[in-house]
């Protein structure tokens, strides 16, 4: 999943956790509800100013908007592991092997 979509999902997740509707958050950050909807759906990438307003009104640090590893699907994680496995050295591979074996 691309960053725009992950960011949108994260903003939506945090907005709902704050018990805010799209309409209310859009009003608080001074943008149209349709613009916020576009951000949350991953169609639009917000400006830094908009990101700062979102974070401020959700009472979170800006960096929290980009904490979306938990939104990555199992298939995406597997694909990333497979894609990157050839880039690690033997010591790292041995560590990962031991780690995975402990969860079997």
Backbone atoms as SQL, in Angstrom:
CREATE TABLE atoms (id INTEGER PRIMARY KEY, chain TEXT, resi INTEGER, resn TEXT, atom TEXT, x REAL, y REAL, z REAL);
INSERT INTO atoms VALUES
  (1, 'A', 1, 'UNK', 'N', 0.852, -1.179, 0.000),
  (2, 'A', 1, 'UNK', 'CA', 0.000, 0.000, 0.000),
  (3, 'A', 1, 'UNK', 'C', 0.897, 1.242, 0.000),
  (4, 'A', 2, 'UNK', 'N', 0.521, 2.246, -0.760),
  (5, 'A', 2, 'UNK', 'CA', 1.378, 3.425, -0.841),
  (6, 'A', 2, 'UNK', 'C', 1.209, 4.343, 0.367),
  (7, 'A', 3, 'UNK', 'N', 2.150, 5.245, 0.519),
  (8, 'A', 3, 'UNK', 'CA', 2.188, 6.128, 1.691),
  (9, 'A', 3, 'UNK', 'C', 0.946, 6.998, 1.796),
  (10, 'A', 4, 'UNK', 'N', 0.459, 7.487, 0.663),
  (11, 'A', 4, 'UNK', 'CA', -0.733, 8.337, 0.683),
  (12, 'A', 4, 'UNK', 'C', -1.923, 7.595, 1.278),
  (13, 'A', 5, 'UNK', 'N', -2.108, 6.356, 0.862),
  (14, 'A', 5, 'UNK', 'CA', -3.227, 5.565, 1.384),
  (15, 'A', 5, 'UNK', 'C', -3.032, 5.222, 2.864),
  (16, 'A', 6, 'UNK', 'N', -1.806, 4.866, 3.236),
  (17, 'A', 6, 'UNK', 'CA', -1.534, 4.552, 4.640),
  (18, 'A', 6, 'UNK', 'C', -1.734, 5.769, 5.526),
  (19, 'A', 7, 'UNK', 'N', -1.271, 6.927, 5.074),
  (20, 'A', 7, 'UNK', 'CA', -1.460, 8.150, 5.840),
  (21, 'A', 7, 'UNK', 'C', -2.949, 8.449, 6.000),
  (22, 'A', 8, 'UNK', 'N', -3.695, 8.289, 4.930),
  (23, 'A', 8, 'UNK', 'CA', -5.142, 8.521, 5.001),
  (24, 'A', 8, 'UNK', 'C', -5.825, 7.587, 5.985),
  (25, 'A', 9, 'UNK', 'N', -5.458, 6.310, 5.946),
  (26, 'A', 9, 'UNK', 'CA', -6.039, 5.349, 6.885),
  (27, 'A', 9, 'UNK', 'C', -5.685, 5.715, 8.328),
  (28, 'A', 10, 'UNK', 'N', -4.449, 6.172, 8.527),
  (29, 'A', 10, 'UNK', 'CA', -3.998, 6.528, 9.875),
  (30, 'A', 10, 'UNK', 'C', -4.753, 7.746, 10.393),
  (31, 'A', 11, 'UNK', 'N', -4.927, 8.751, 9.540),
  (32, 'A', 11, 'UNK', 'CA', -5.672, 9.945, 9.950),
  (33, 'A', 11, 'UNK', 'C', -7.104, 9.570, 10.313),
  (34, 'A', 12, 'UNK', 'N', -7.719, 8.742, 9.498),
  (35, 'A', 12, 'UNK', 'CA', -9.086, 8.297, 9.777),
  (36, 'A', 12, 'UNK', 'C', -9.151, 7.542, 11.105),
  (37, 'A', 13, 'UNK', 'N', -8.188, 6.662, 11.319),
  (38, 'A', 13, 'UNK', 'CA', -8.130, 5.882, 12.555),
  (39, 'A', 13, 'UNK', 'C', -8.022, 6.806, 13.768),
  (40, 'A', 14, 'UNK', 'N', -7.134, 7.791, 13.692),
  (41, 'A', 14, 'UNK', 'CA', -6.941, 8.714, 14.812),
  (42, 'A', 14, 'UNK', 'C', -8.134, 9.644, 15.003),
  (43, 'A', 15, 'UNK', 'N', -8.740, 10.055, 13.904),
  (44, 'A', 15, 'UNK', 'CA', -9.933, 10.915, 13.992),
  (45, 'A', 15, 'UNK', 'C', -11.053, 10.179, 14.707),
  (46, 'A', 16, 'UNK', 'N', -11.272, 8.932, 14.319),
  (47, 'A', 16, 'UNK', 'CA', -12.332, 8.144, 14.960),
  (48, 'A', 16, 'UNK', 'C', -12.023, 7.891, 16.429),
  (49, 'A', 17, 'UNK', 'N', -10.755, 7.644, 16.743),
  (50, 'A', 17, 'UNK', 'CA', -10.362, 7.439, 18.141),
  (51, 'A', 17, 'UNK', 'C', -10.622, 8.692, 18.975),
  (52, 'A', 18, 'UNK', 'N', -10.577, 9.857, 18.329),
  (53, 'A', 18, 'UNK', 'CA', -10.845, 11.122, 19.018),
  (54, 'A', 18, 'UNK', 'C', -12.339, 11.460, 19.004),
  (55, 'A', 19, 'UNK', 'N', -13.152, 10.543, 18.497),
  (56, 'A', 19, 'UNK', 'CA', -14.601, 10.734, 18.400),
  (57, 'A', 19, 'UNK', 'C', -14.982, 11.991, 17.629),
  (58, 'A', 20, 'UNK', 'N', -14.284, 12.215, 16.513),
  (59, 'A', 20, 'UNK', 'CA', -14.594, 13.354, 15.659),
  (60, 'A', 20, 'UNK', 'C', -15.137, 12.862, 14.322),
  (61, 'A', 21, 'UNK', 'N', -16.121, 13.556, 13.801),
  (62, 'A', 21, 'UNK', 'CA', -16.606, 13.267, 12.460),
  (63, 'A', 21, 'UNK', 'C', -15.681, 13.945, 11.459),
  (64, 'A', 22, 'UNK', 'N', -15.787, 13.534, 10.212),
  (65, 'A', 22, 'UNK', 'CA', -15.025, 14.223, 9.176),
  (66, 'A', 22, 'UNK', 'C', -15.407, 15.696, 9.133),
  (67, 'A', 23, 'UNK', 'N', -16.687, 15.952, 9.274),
  (68, 'A', 23, 'UNK', 'CA', -17.170, 17.332, 9.217),
  (69, 'A', 23, 'UNK', 'C', -16.541, 18.184, 10.318),
  (70, 'A', 24, 'UNK', 'N', -16.483, 17.645, 11.526),
  (71, 'A', 24, 'UNK', 'CA', -15.951, 18.409, 12.656),
  (72, 'A', 24, 'UNK', 'C', -14.447, 18.640, 12.510),
  (73, 'A', 25, 'UNK', 'N', -13.697, 17.591, 12.155),
  (74, 'A', 25, 'UNK', 'CA', -12.254, 17.766, 11.994),
  (75, 'A', 25, 'UNK', 'C', -11.961, 18.736, 10.851),
  (76, 'A', 26, 'UNK', 'N', -12.700, 18.614, 9.748),
  (77, 'A', 26, 'UNK', 'CA', -12.509, 19.531, 8.621),
  (78, 'A', 26, 'UNK', 'C', -12.743, 20.969, 9.067),
  (79, 'A', 27, 'UNK', 'N', -13.769, 21.168, 9.866),
  (80, 'A', 27, 'UNK', 'CA', -14.069, 22.509, 10.384),
  (81, 'A', 27, 'UNK', 'C', -12.922, 23.006, 11.270),
  (82, 'A', 28, 'UNK', 'N', -12.417, 22.151, 12.135),
  (83, 'A', 28, 'UNK', 'CA', -11.339, 22.540, 13.047),
  (84, 'A', 28, 'UNK', 'C', -10.048, 22.906, 12.314),
  (85, 'A', 29, 'UNK', 'N', -9.782, 22.234, 11.193),
  (86, 'A', 29, 'UNK', 'CA', -8.533, 22.501, 10.472),
  (87, 'A', 29, 'UNK', 'C', -8.743, 23.422, 9.274),
  (88, 'A', 30, 'UNK', 'N', -9.989, 23.900, 9.128),
  (89, 'A', 30, 'UNK', 'CA', -10.331, 24.900, 8.117),
  (90, 'A', 30, 'UNK', 'C', -10.123, 24.415, 6.685),
  (91, 'A', 31, 'UNK', 'N', -10.636, 23.198, 6.412),
  (92, 'A', 31, 'UNK', 'CA', -10.674, 22.707, 5.035),
  (93, 'A', 31, 'UNK', 'C', -12.073, 22.158, 4.779),
  (94, 'A', 32, 'UNK', 'N', -12.389, 21.916, 3.514),
  (95, 'A', 32, 'UNK', 'CA', -13.685, 21.344, 3.147),
  (96, 'A', 32, 'UNK', 'C', -13.743, 19.867, 3.562),
  (97, 'A', 33, 'UNK', 'N', -14.932, 19.411, 3.901),
  (98, 'A', 33, 'UNK', 'CA', -15.114, 18.011, 4.272),
  (99, 'A', 33, 'UNK', 'C', -14.669, 17.095, 3.132),
  (100, 'A', 34, 'UNK', 'N', -14.956, 17.476, 1.906),
  (101, 'A', 34, 'UNK', 'CA', -14.544, 16.681, 0.747),
  (102, 'A', 34, 'UNK', 'C', -13.037, 16.563, 0.636),
  (103, 'A', 35, 'UNK', 'N', -12.327, 17.620, 1.037),
  (104, 'A', 35, 'UNK', 'CA', -10.859, 17.570, 1.013),
  (105, 'A', 35, 'UNK', 'C', -10.341, 16.580, 2.043),
  (106, 'A', 36, 'UNK', 'N', -10.935, 16.596, 3.238),
  (107, 'A', 36, 'UNK', 'CA', -10.532, 15.640, 4.269),
  (108, 'A', 36, 'UNK', 'C', -10.861, 14.221, 3.830),
  (109, 'A', 37, 'UNK', 'N', -12.002, 14.047, 3.203),
  (110, 'A', 37, 'UNK', 'CA', -12.378, 12.733, 2.685),
  (111, 'A', 37, 'UNK', 'C', -11.347, 12.252, 1.670),
  (112, 'A', 38, 'UNK', 'N', -10.883, 13.151, 0.800),
  (113, 'A', 38, 'UNK', 'CA', -9.861, 12.802, -0.182),
  (114, 'A', 38, 'UNK', 'C', -8.549, 12.407, 0.462),
  (115, 'A', 39, 'UNK', 'N', -8.209, 13.077, 1.552),
  (116, 'A', 39, 'UNK', 'CA', -6.985, 12.741, 2.297),
  (117, 'A', 39, 'UNK', 'C', -7.130, 11.362, 2.931),
  (118, 'A', 40, 'UNK', 'N', -8.263, 11.146, 3.606),
  (119, 'A', 40, 'UNK', 'CA', -8.470, 9.874, 4.305),
  (120, 'A', 40, 'UNK', 'C', -8.569, 8.687, 3.348),
  (121, 'A', 41, 'UNK', 'N', -9.031, 8.928, 2.142),
  (122, 'A', 41, 'UNK', 'CA', -9.150, 7.828, 1.180),
  (123, 'A', 41, 'UNK', 'C', -7.855, 7.604, 0.401),
  (124, 'A', 42, 'UNK', 'N', -6.876, 8.487, 0.595),
  (125, 'A', 42, 'UNK', 'CA', -5.599, 8.337, -0.084),
  (126, 'A', 42, 'UNK', 'C', -5.572, 8.927, -1.481),
  (127, 'A', 43, 'UNK', 'N', -6.609, 9.684, -1.843),
  (128, 'A', 43, 'UNK', 'CA', -6.630, 10.332, -3.159),
  (129, 'A', 43, 'UNK', 'C', -5.793, 11.604, -3.173),
  (130, 'A', 44, 'UNK', 'N', -5.686, 12.266, -2.019),
  (131, 'A', 44, 'UNK', 'CA', -4.948, 13.527, -1.920),
  (132, 'A', 44, 'UNK', 'C', -3.921, 13.442, -0.805),
  (133, 'A', 45, 'UNK', 'N', -2.784, 14.101, -1.013),
  (134, 'A', 45, 'UNK', 'CA', -1.767, 14.182, 0.027),
  (135, 'A', 45, 'UNK', 'C', -1.834, 15.574, 0.634),
  (136, 'A', 46, 'UNK', 'N', -2.010, 15.681, 1.942),
  (137, 'A', 46, 'UNK', 'CA', -2.159, 16.995, 2.571),
  (138, 'A', 46, 'UNK', 'C', -0.844, 17.763, 2.625),
  (139, 'A', 47, 'UNK', 'N', -0.961, 19.073, 2.678),
  (140, 'A', 47, 'UNK', 'CA', 0.225, 19.920, 2.843),
  (141, 'A', 47, 'UNK', 'C', 0.753, 19.768, 4.266),
  (142, 'A', 48, 'UNK', 'N', 1.966, 20.235, 4.486),
  (143, 'A', 48, 'UNK', 'CA', 2.547, 20.190, 5.834),
  (144, 'A', 48, 'UNK', 'C', 1.705, 21.008, 6.802),
  (145, 'A', 49, 'UNK', 'N', 1.216, 22.142, 6.354),
  (146, 'A', 49, 'UNK', 'CA', 0.379, 22.989, 7.220),
  (147, 'A', 49, 'UNK', 'C', -0.869, 22.228, 7.643),
  (148, 'A', 50, 'UNK', 'N', -1.500, 21.534, 6.697),
  (149, 'A', 50, 'UNK', 'CA', -2.693, 20.752, 7.016),
  (150, 'A', 50, 'UNK', 'C', -2.353, 19.604, 7.963),
  (151, 'A', 51, 'UNK', 'N', -1.236, 18.938, 7.723),
  (152, 'A', 51, 'UNK', 'CA', -0.812, 17.860, 8.633),
  (153, 'A', 51, 'UNK', 'C', -0.600, 18.398, 10.045),
  (154, 'A', 52, 'UNK', 'N', 0.018, 19.549, 10.154),
  (155, 'A', 52, 'UNK', 'CA', 0.242, 20.153, 11.478),
  (156, 'A', 52, 'UNK', 'C', -1.080, 20.478, 12.160),
  (157, 'A', 53, 'UNK', 'N', -2.042, 20.989, 11.411),
  (158, 'A', 53, 'UNK', 'CA', -3.360, 21.300, 11.984),
  (159, 'A', 53, 'UNK', 'C', -4.077, 20.025, 12.433),
  (160, 'A', 54, 'UNK', 'N', -3.984, 18.989, 11.620),
  (161, 'A', 54, 'UNK', 'CA', -4.611, 17.709, 11.984),
  (162, 'A', 54, 'UNK', 'C', -4.011, 17.204, 13.291),
  (163, 'A', 55, 'UNK', 'N', -2.689, 17.166, 13.364),
  (164, 'A', 55, 'UNK', 'CA', -2.017, 16.672, 14.574),
  (165, 'A', 55, 'UNK', 'C', -2.409, 17.510, 15.792),
  (166, 'A', 56, 'UNK', 'N', -2.404, 18.809, 15.644),
  (167, 'A', 56, 'UNK', 'CA', -2.746, 19.698, 16.766),
  (168, 'A', 56, 'UNK', 'C', -4.169, 19.435, 17.259),
  (169, 'A', 57, 'UNK', 'N', -5.115, 19.293, 16.335),
  (170, 'A', 57, 'UNK', 'CA', -6.509, 19.107, 16.722),
  (171, 'A', 57, 'UNK', 'C', -6.822, 17.695, 17.190),
  (172, 'A', 58, 'UNK', 'N', -5.929, 16.749, 16.897),
  (173, 'A', 58, 'UNK', 'CA', -6.086, 15.393, 17.435),
  (174, 'A', 58, 'UNK', 'C', -5.255, 15.214, 18.707),
  (175, 'A', 59, 'UNK', 'N', -4.568, 16.277, 19.127),
  (176, 'A', 59, 'UNK', 'CA', -3.727, 16.266, 20.324),
  (177, 'A', 59, 'UNK', 'C', -2.652, 15.184, 20.269),
  (178, 'A', 60, 'UNK', 'N', -1.990, 15.122, 19.113),
  (179, 'A', 60, 'UNK', 'CA', -0.903, 14.160, 18.925),
  (180, 'A', 60, 'UNK', 'C', 0.297, 14.880, 18.323),
  (181, 'A', 61, 'UNK', 'N', 1.452, 14.232, 18.389),
  (182, 'A', 61, 'UNK', 'CA', 2.629, 14.769, 17.715),
  (183, 'A', 61, 'UNK', 'C', 2.507, 14.480, 16.227),
  (184, 'A', 62, 'UNK', 'N', 3.085, 15.344, 15.420),
  (185, 'A', 62, 'UNK', 'CA', 3.029, 15.192, 13.978),
  (186, 'A', 62, 'UNK', 'C', 3.520, 13.815, 13.531),
  (187, 'A', 63, 'UNK', 'N', 4.584, 13.336, 14.145),
  (188, 'A', 63, 'UNK', 'CA', 5.147, 12.046, 13.732),
  (189, 'A', 63, 'UNK', 'C', 4.170, 10.888, 13.947),
  (190, 'A', 64, 'UNK', 'N', 3.220, 11.037, 14.850),
  (191, 'A', 64, 'UNK', 'CA', 2.246, 9.970, 15.099),
  (192, 'A', 64, 'UNK', 'C', 1.368, 9.703, 13.876),
  (193, 'A', 65, 'UNK', 'N', 1.222, 10.699, 13.020),
  (194, 'A', 65, 'UNK', 'CA', 0.438, 10.501, 11.797),
  (195, 'A', 65, 'UNK', 'C', 1.101, 9.499, 10.864),
  (196, 'A', 66, 'UNK', 'N', 2.407, 9.332, 11.012),
  (197, 'A', 66, 'UNK', 'CA', 3.155, 8.452, 10.123),
  (198, 'A', 66, 'UNK', 'C', 3.496, 7.107, 10.767),
  (199, 'A', 67, 'UNK', 'N', 2.884, 6.809, 11.875),
  (200, 'A', 67, 'UNK', 'CA', 3.073, 5.520, 12.540),
  (201, 'A', 67, 'UNK', 'C', 1.973, 4.580, 12.049),
  (202, 'A', 68, 'UNK', 'N', 2.219, 3.983, 10.872),
  (203, 'A', 68, 'UNK', 'CA', 1.174, 3.150, 10.296),
  (204, 'A', 68, 'UNK', 'C', 1.631, 1.760, 9.895),
  (205, 'A', 69, 'UNK', 'N', 2.689, 1.280, 10.504),
  (206, 'A', 69, 'UNK', 'CA', 3.136, -0.079, 10.193),
  (207, 'A', 69, 'UNK', 'C', 2.042, -1.105, 10.505),
  (208, 'A', 70, 'UNK', 'N', 1.241, -0.841, 11.534),
  (209, 'A', 70, 'UNK', 'CA', 0.184, -1.777, 11.916),
  (210, 'A', 70, 'UNK', 'C', -0.936, -1.835, 10.876),
  (211, 'A', 71, 'UNK', 'N', -0.947, -0.894, 9.936),
  (212, 'A', 71, 'UNK', 'CA', -1.966, -0.882, 8.890),
  (213, 'A', 71, 'UNK', 'C', -1.545, -1.692, 7.663),
  (214, 'A', 72, 'UNK', 'N', -0.347, -2.249, 7.698),
  (215, 'A', 72, 'UNK', 'CA', 0.165, -3.034, 6.583),
  (216, 'A', 72, 'UNK', 'C', -0.387, -4.457, 6.673),
  (217, 'A', 73, 'UNK', 'N', -0.908, -4.957, 5.561),
  (218, 'A', 73, 'UNK', 'CA', -1.513, -6.297, 5.563),
  (219, 'A', 73, 'UNK', 'C', -0.427, -7.370, 5.644),
  (220, 'A', 74, 'UNK', 'N', -0.852, -8.562, 6.021),
  (221, 'A', 74, 'UNK', 'CA', 0.076, -9.692, 6.123),
  (222, 'A', 74, 'UNK', 'C', 0.706, -9.984, 4.766),
  (223, 'A', 75, 'UNK', 'N', -0.085, -9.916, 3.708),
  (224, 'A', 75, 'UNK', 'CA', 0.464, -10.171, 2.375),
  (225, 'A', 75, 'UNK', 'C', 1.522, -9.134, 2.005),
  (226, 'A', 76, 'UNK', 'N', 1.290, -7.866, 2.353),
  (227, 'A', 76, 'UNK', 'CA', 2.264, -6.815, 2.069),
  (228, 'A', 76, 'UNK', 'C', 3.545, -7.025, 2.870),
  (229, 'A', 77, 'UNK', 'N', 3.400, -7.466, 4.122),
  (230, 'A', 77, 'UNK', 'CA', 4.587, -7.729, 4.939),
  (231, 'A', 77, 'UNK', 'C', 5.401, -8.879, 4.345),
  (232, 'A', 78, 'UNK', 'N', 4.724, -9.960, 3.955),
  (233, 'A', 78, 'UNK', 'CA', 5.418, -11.100, 3.348),
  (234, 'A', 78, 'UNK', 'C', 6.133, -10.686, 2.074),
  (235, 'A', 79, 'UNK', 'N', 5.458, -9.901, 1.241),
  (236, 'A', 79, 'UNK', 'CA', 6.052, -9.435, -0.011),
  (237, 'A', 79, 'UNK', 'C', 7.303, -8.603, 0.256),
  (238, 'A', 80, 'UNK', 'N', 7.246, -7.745, 1.257),
  (239, 'A', 80, 'UNK', 'CA', 8.394, -6.908, 1.603),
  (240, 'A', 80, 'UNK', 'C', 9.559, -7.752, 2.113),
  (241, 'A', 81, 'UNK', 'N', 9.263, -8.761, 2.932),
  (242, 'A', 81, 'UNK', 'CA', 10.310, -9.648, 3.456),
  (243, 'A', 81, 'UNK', 'C', 10.991, -10.376, 2.305),
  (244, 'A', 82, 'UNK', 'N', 10.199, -10.930, 1.417),
  (245, 'A', 82, 'UNK', 'CA', 10.750, -11.678, 0.283),
  (246, 'A', 82, 'UNK', 'C', 11.591, -10.758, -0.599),
  (247, 'A', 83, 'UNK', 'N', 11.107, -9.558, -0.831),
  (248, 'A', 83, 'UNK', 'CA', 11.816, -8.608, -1.694),
  (249, 'A', 83, 'UNK', 'C', 13.160, -8.199, -1.090),
  (250, 'A', 84, 'UNK', 'N', 13.236, -8.123, 0.237),
  (251, 'A', 84, 'UNK', 'CA', 14.436, -7.614, 0.898),
  (252, 'A', 84, 'UNK', 'C', 15.366, -8.679, 1.453),
  (253, 'A', 85, 'UNK', 'N', 14.969, -9.929, 1.417),
  (254, 'A', 85, 'UNK', 'CA', 15.757, -10.997, 2.042),
  (255, 'A', 85, 'UNK', 'C', 17.146, -11.134, 1.417),
  (256, 'A', 86, 'UNK', 'N', 17.277, -10.881, 0.130),
  (257, 'A', 86, 'UNK', 'CA', 18.581, -11.015, -0.535),
  (258, 'A', 86, 'UNK', 'C', 19.534, -9.870, -0.203),
  (259, 'A', 87, 'UNK', 'N', 19.037, -8.834, 0.446),
  (260, 'A', 87, 'UNK', 'CA', 19.857, -7.666, 0.755),
  (261, 'A', 87, 'UNK', 'C', 20.542, -7.749, 2.117),
  (262, 'A', 88, 'UNK', 'N', 20.255, -8.802, 2.881),
  (263, 'A', 88, 'UNK', 'CA', 20.832, -8.884, 4.222),
  (264, 'A', 88, 'UNK', 'C', 22.036, -9.825, 4.230),
  (265, 'A', 89, 'UNK', 'N', 22.935, -9.582, 5.171),
  (266, 'A', 89, 'UNK', 'CA', 24.132, -10.427, 5.240),
  (267, 'A', 89, 'UNK', 'C', 23.829, -11.706, 6.024),
  (268, 'A', 90, 'UNK', 'N', 24.797, -12.611, 6.068),
  (269, 'A', 90, 'UNK', 'CA', 24.588, -13.923, 6.685),
  (270, 'A', 90, 'UNK', 'C', 24.302, -13.837, 8.182),
  (271, 'A', 91, 'UNK', 'N', 24.945, -12.914, 8.886),
  (272, 'A', 91, 'UNK', 'CA', 24.689, -12.772, 10.325),
  (273, 'A', 91, 'UNK', 'C', 23.250, -12.323, 10.581),
  (274, 'A', 92, 'UNK', 'N', 22.787, -11.373, 9.788),
  (275, 'A', 92, 'UNK', 'CA', 21.405, -10.908, 9.931),
  (276, 'A', 92, 'UNK', 'C', 20.426, -12.023, 9.577),
  (277, 'A', 93, 'UNK', 'N', 20.754, -12.781, 8.541),
  (278, 'A', 93, 'UNK', 'CA', 19.901, -13.901, 8.141),
  (279, 'A', 93, 'UNK', 'C', 19.813, -14.943, 9.255),
  (280, 'A', 94, 'UNK', 'N', 20.930, -15.241, 9.891),
  (281, 'A', 94, 'UNK', 'CA', 20.936, -16.205, 10.996),
  (282, 'A', 94, 'UNK', 'C', 20.078, -15.701, 12.161),
  (283, 'A', 95, 'UNK', 'N', 20.186, -14.414, 12.454),
  (284, 'A', 95, 'UNK', 'CA', 19.379, -13.824, 13.527),
  (285, 'A', 95, 'UNK', 'C', 17.883, -13.940, 13.207),
  (286, 'A', 96, 'UNK', 'N', 17.522, -13.573, 11.987),
  (287, 'A', 96, 'UNK', 'CA', 16.111, -13.631, 11.578),
  (288, 'A', 96, 'UNK', 'C', 15.606, -15.070, 11.618),
  (289, 'A', 97, 'UNK', 'N', 16.437, -16.008, 11.163),
  (290, 'A', 97, 'UNK', 'CA', 16.056, -17.417, 11.178),
  (291, 'A', 97, 'UNK', 'C', 15.748, -17.883, 12.606),
  (292, 'A', 98, 'UNK', 'N', 16.634, -17.559, 13.548),
  (293, 'A', 98, 'UNK', 'CA', 16.421, -17.944, 14.950),
  (294, 'A', 98, 'UNK', 'C', 15.159, -17.295, 15.502),
  (295, 'A', 99, 'UNK', 'N', 14.960, -16.044, 15.169),
  (296, 'A', 99, 'UNK', 'CA', 13.784, -15.298, 15.639),
  (297, 'A', 99, 'UNK', 'C', 12.507, -15.988, 15.142),
  (298, 'A', 100, 'UNK', 'N', 12.457, -16.279, 13.848),
  (299, 'A', 100, 'UNK', 'CA', 11.264, -16.899, 13.263),
  (300, 'A', 100, 'UNK', 'C', 11.042, -18.296, 13.842),
  (301, 'A', 101, 'UNK', 'N', 12.110, -19.051, 14.008),
  (302, 'A', 101, 'UNK', 'CA', 11.985, -20.414, 14.550),
  (303, 'A', 101, 'UNK', 'C', 11.402, -20.413, 15.958),
  (304, 'A', 102, 'UNK', 'N', 11.628, -19.382, 16.722),
  (305, 'A', 102, 'UNK', 'CA', 11.080, -19.302, 18.082),
  (306, 'A', 102, 'UNK', 'C', 9.579, -19.107, 18.084),
  (307, 'A', 103, 'UNK', 'N', 8.994, -18.725, 16.972),
  (308, 'A', 103, 'UNK', 'CA', 7.545, -18.502, 16.903),
  (309, 'A', 103, 'UNK', 'C', 6.803, -19.621, 16.212),
  (310, 'A', 104, 'UNK', 'N', 7.489, -20.681, 15.860),
  (311, 'A', 104, 'UNK', 'CA', 6.821, -21.800, 15.171),
  (312, 'A', 104, 'UNK', 'C', 6.145, -22.708, 16.139);
